[in-house]
Amino acid sequence: MLKEQRVDYCGMIDRMEASELLEMMAMIQRRLKEMEVENVSTTSLRSEEVKLFIHKDYSIRLNGPLGMVLPLRPLVKSLFILFLKHPEGILLKQRGSYEKELEEIYATIVPEVDEDIRRQRIQRLVNPQDNSFSEKASVLNATLDRHLPAGIVDGYKIQGANGHPRRIPLDPLLVEWEE
């Protein structure tokens, strides 16, 4: 009779980041459902388990001021911050009206970038004839896919149908703006 080797999960778990632990929990919950195990709470992995802490310099940490930093490029991060600041959503055809706000966010994130270059990059981002917005939104969503658990990541992505406001459906209470 073959005996299954015992694995030291405690040591492995102690070395994991919060995002890895949440992903593991999501996988365990999916597997338990497949096995039709009763009394498995379907709400144990709600988006409430990943809270964003945003410092005044716009660094973004997951699950606390000492949590993992969400690695985003400056323009991508600027777009993410803009949408987090506007939970009501943004109509894409009106994104030009957010140009000044985006410039301020971007300047805070990368103050060393020349003002003219900064302005050009933001103008491309808000220009409906330019593909920059779609590119940055795609990069954001792909980065979130890599760093957040599969069961909750959609709540952090920019979403919306054509002609309707695009928004991040995250509960604003899960975003803490730090000083």
C-alpha positions as a Markdown table, in Angstrom:
| # | Residue | x | y | z |
|---|---|---|---|---|
| 1 | Met | 0.0 | 0.0 | 0.0 |
| 2 | Leu | 1.4 | 3.4 | -1.0 |
| 3 | Lys | 1.4 | 6.0 | 1.7 |
| 4 | Glu | 0.9 | 9.6 | 0.7 |
| 5 | Gln | 3.8 | 11.8 | 1.6 |
| 6 | Arg | 3.0 | 14.4 | 4.3 |
| 7 | Val | 3.6 | 18.0 | 3.1 |
| 8 | Asp | 4.5 | 20.8 | 5.5 |
| 9 | Tyr | 2.0 | 23.4 | 4.3 |
| 10 | Cys | 2.5 | 25.6 | 7.4 |
| 11 | Gly | 6.1 | 26.4 | 6.3 |
| 12 | Met | 5.0 | 27.0 | 2.8 |
| 13 | Ile | 2.1 | 29.3 | 3.8 |
| 14 | Asp | 4.4 | 31.3 | 6.1 |
| 15 | Arg | 6.5 | 32.3 | 3.1 |
| 16 | Met | 3.6 | 33.3 | 0.8 |
| 17 | Glu | 2.4 | 36.9 | 0.0 |
| 18 | Ala | -1.2 | 38.0 | 0.7 |
| 19 | Ser | -2.1 | 37.8 | -3.0 |
| 20 | Glu | -0.8 | 34.2 | -3.2 |
| 21 | Leu | -2.7 | 33.2 | -0.1 |
| 22 | Leu | -5.9 | 34.6 | -1.5 |
| 23 | Glu | -5.4 | 32.9 | -4.8 |
| 24 | Met | -4.8 | 29.6 | -3.0 |
| 25 | Met | -8.0 | 30.1 | -1.0 |
| 26 | Ala | -9.9 | 30.7 | -4.2 |
| 27 | Met | -8.5 | 27.5 | -5.7 |
| 28 | Ile | -9.4 | 25.5 | -2.6 |
| 29 | Gln | -12.9 | 26.9 | -2.6 |
| 30 | Arg | -13.4 | 26.0 | -6.3 |
| 31 | Arg | -12.0 | 22.5 | -5.7 |
| 32 | Leu | -14.4 | 21.9 | -2.7 |
| 33 | Lys | -17.3 | 23.0 | -4.9 |
| 34 | Glu | -16.2 | 20.5 | -7.6 |
| 35 | Met | -16.2 | 17.8 | -5.0 |
| 36 | Glu | -19.7 | 18.9 | -3.9 |
| 37 | Val | -18.6 | 19.4 | -0.3 |
| 38 | Glu | -21.5 | 20.8 | 1.6 |
| 39 | Asn | -21.5 | 23.9 | 3.9 |
| 40 | Val | -18.8 | 25.7 | 1.9 |
| 41 | Ser | -19.4 | 29.4 | 2.2 |
| 42 | Thr | -19.6 | 31.0 | -1.3 |
| 43 | Thr | -18.9 | 34.4 | 0.2 |
| 44 | Ser | -15.7 | 33.6 | 2.0 |
| 45 | Leu | -13.7 | 35.2 | -0.8 |
| 46 | Arg | -15.5 | 38.5 | -1.4 |
| 47 | Ser | -13.6 | 41.5 | -2.8 |
| 48 | Glu | -13.6 | 42.9 | 0.8 |
| 49 | Glu | -10.6 | 40.7 | 1.4 |
| 50 | Val | -8.3 | 42.8 | -0.8 |
| 51 | Lys | -8.4 | 46.4 | 0.3 |
| 52 | Leu | -6.4 | 49.1 | -1.5 |
| 53 | Phe | -4.3 | 51.5 | 0.5 |
| 54 | Ile | -3.3 | 54.5 | -1.6 |
| 55 | His | -0.6 | 56.8 | -0.2 |
| 56 | Lys | -0.5 | 60.5 | -1.1 |
| 57 | Asp | 2.3 | 59.7 | -3.5 |
| 58 | Tyr | -0.2 | 57.3 | -5.2 |
| 59 | Ser | 1.8 | 54.1 | -4.3 |
| 60 | Ile | -0.8 | 51.4 | -4.0 |
| 61 | Arg | -0.5 | 48.6 | -1.4 |
| 62 | Leu | -2.8 | 45.6 | -1.1 |
| 63 | Asn | -4.3 | 44.7 | 2.3 |
| 64 | Gly | -2.6 | 47.3 | 4.4 |
| 65 | Pro | 0.1 | 50.0 | 4.6 |
| 66 | Leu | 2.7 | 47.3 | 4.8 |
| 67 | Gly | 1.2 | 45.0 | 2.1 |
| 68 | Met | 2.5 | 44.2 | -1.3 |
| 69 | Val | 2.9 | 47.2 | -3.7 |
| 70 | Leu | 0.8 | 46.9 | -6.8 |
| 71 | Pro | 3.4 | 47.3 | -9.6 |
| 72 | Leu | 1.9 | 49.7 | -12.2 |
| 73 | Arg | 3.6 | 51.9 | -14.8 |
| 74 | Pro | 3.0 | 55.6 | -14.2 |
| 75 | Leu | 0.4 | 56.2 | -16.9 |
| 76 | Val | -1.4 | 53.0 | -16.1 |
| 77 | Lys | -1.4 | 53.9 | -12.4 |
| 78 | Ser | -2.7 | 57.4 | -13.2 |
| 79 | Leu | -5.6 | 55.9 | -15.1 |
| 80 | Phe | -6.3 | 53.5 | -12.3 |
| 81 | Ile | -6.2 | 56.3 | -9.7 |
| 82 | Leu | -8.5 | 58.5 | -11.8 |
| 83 | Phe | -11.2 | 55.7 | -12.0 |
| 84 | Leu | -10.8 | 54.9 | -8.3 |
| 85 | Lys | -11.5 | 58.6 | -7.6 |
| 86 | His | -14.6 | 58.5 | -9.8 |
| 87 | Pro | -16.6 | 55.4 | -8.7 |
| 88 | Glu | -19.6 | 56.8 | -10.6 |
| 89 | Gly | -17.8 | 56.1 | -13.8 |
| 90 | Ile | -16.4 | 58.1 | -16.7 |
| 91 | Leu | -17.9 | 58.3 | -20.2 |
| 92 | Leu | -15.1 | 57.7 | -22.7 |
| 93 | Lys | -16.3 | 60.4 | -25.0 |
| 94 | Gln | -15.9 | 62.9 | -22.1 |
| 95 | Arg | -12.5 | 61.7 | -20.9 |
| 96 | Gly | -11.0 | 65.0 | -22.2 |
| 97 | Ser | -12.7 | 66.8 | -19.3 |
| 98 | Tyr | -10.5 | 64.8 | -16.9 |
| 99 | Glu | -7.2 | 66.0 | -18.5 |
| 100 | Lys | -6.2 | 68.4 | -15.8 |
| 101 | Glu | -7.0 | 65.9 | -13.0 |
| 102 | Leu | -4.9 | 63.2 | -14.9 |
| 103 | Glu | -2.0 | 65.7 | -15.3 |
| 104 | Glu | -2.0 | 66.4 | -11.5 |
| 105 | Ile | -2.1 | 62.6 | -10.7 |
| 106 | Tyr | 0.7 | 61.9 | -13.2 |
| 107 | Ala | 2.8 | 64.8 | -11.9 |
| 108 | Thr | 2.5 | 63.4 | -8.4 |
| 109 | Ile | 3.5 | 59.9 | -9.5 |
| 110 | Val | 6.5 | 61.0 | -11.7 |
| 111 | Pro | 7.5 | 64.6 | -10.7 |
| 112 | Glu | 10.8 | 64.3 | -12.5 |
| 113 | Val | 9.2 | 64.0 | -16.0 |
| 114 | Asp | 9.4 | 67.3 | -18.0 |
| 115 | Glu | 6.1 | 69.2 | -17.9 |
| 116 | Asp | 5.8 | 69.3 | -21.7 |
| 117 | Ile | 6.4 | 65.5 | -22.0 |
| 118 | Arg | 3.9 | 64.9 | -19.2 |
| 119 | Arg | 1.3 | 67.1 | -20.9 |
| 120 | Gln | 1.8 | 65.2 | -24.2 |
| 121 | Arg | 1.4 | 61.8 | -22.6 |
| 122 | Ile | -1.8 | 62.9 | -20.9 |
| 123 | Gln | -3.2 | 64.5 | -24.1 |
| 124 | Arg | -2.7 | 61.2 | -25.9 |
| 125 | Leu | -4.5 | 59.3 | -23.0 |
| 126 | Val | -7.6 | 61.5 | -23.2 |
| 127 | Asn | -7.6 | 61.9 | -27.0 |
| 128 | Pro | -10.5 | 59.8 | -28.4 |
| 129 | Gln | -8.6 | 59.4 | -31.7 |
| 130 | Asp | -5.6 | 57.8 | -30.0 |
| 131 | Asn | -5.5 | 54.2 | -28.7 |
| 132 | Ser | -3.5 | 55.1 | -25.6 |
| 133 | Phe | -6.4 | 54.8 | -23.2 |
| 134 | Ser | -7.3 | 51.3 | -24.4 |
| 135 | Glu | -3.7 | 50.2 | -24.3 |
| 136 | Lys | -3.3 | 51.5 | -20.7 |
| 137 | Ala | -6.6 | 49.9 | -19.6 |
| 138 | Ser | -5.5 | 46.6 | -21.1 |
| 139 | Val | -2.1 | 46.7 | -19.3 |
| 140 | Leu | -3.9 | 47.6 | -16.0 |
| 141 | Asn | -6.3 | 44.7 | -16.3 |
| 142 | Ala | -3.5 | 42.3 | -17.2 |
| 143 | Thr | -1.4 | 43.4 | -14.2 |
| 144 | Leu | -4.4 | 43.0 | -11.9 |
| 145 | Asp | -4.9 | 39.5 | -13.3 |
| 146 | Arg | -1.3 | 38.7 | -12.3 |
| 147 | His | -1.6 | 40.1 | -8.8 |
| 148 | Leu | -5.1 | 39.6 | -7.5 |
| 149 | Pro | -7.0 | 36.3 | -6.9 |
| 150 | Ala | -9.0 | 35.1 | -9.9 |
| 151 | Gly | -12.2 | 35.0 | -7.9 |
| 152 | Ile | -12.2 | 38.7 | -7.2 |
| 153 | Val | -10.0 | 40.4 | -9.8 |
| 154 | Asp | -12.9 | 41.6 | -12.0 |
| 155 | Gly | -14.1 | 43.9 | -9.3 |
| 156 | Tyr | -10.9 | 45.9 | -9.7 |
| 157 | Lys | -10.9 | 46.2 | -13.5 |
| 158 | Ile | -12.2 | 49.1 | -15.6 |
| 159 | Gln | -15.5 | 47.8 | -17.0 |
| 160 | Gly | -18.4 | 49.1 | -19.0 |
| 161 | Ala | -20.2 | 48.9 | -22.3 |
| 162 | Asn | -19.9 | 51.3 | -25.2 |
| 163 | Gly | -22.0 | 54.4 | -24.7 |
| 164 | His | -22.1 | 53.9 | -20.9 |
| 165 | Pro | -19.8 | 55.0 | -18.2 |
| 166 | Arg | -16.7 | 52.9 | -17.7 |
| 167 | Arg | -16.0 | 52.3 | -14.0 |
| 168 | Ile | -14.3 | 50.1 | -11.5 |
| 169 | Pro | -17.1 | 48.3 | -9.7 |
| 170 | Leu | -15.1 | 48.1 | -6.5 |
| 171 | Asp | -16.8 | 49.2 | -3.3 |
| 172 | Pro | -15.3 | 52.6 | -2.5 |
| 173 | Leu | -15.1 | 51.6 | 1.1 |
| 174 | Leu | -12.3 | 49.1 | 0.0 |
| 175 | Val | -10.1 | 52.0 | -1.0 |
| 176 | Glu | -8.3 | 53.8 | 1.8 |
| 177 | Trp | -6.7 | 57.1 | 0.9 |
| 178 | Glu | -3.7 | 57.7 | 3.2 |
| 179 | Glu | -2.0 | 60.9 | 4.1 |
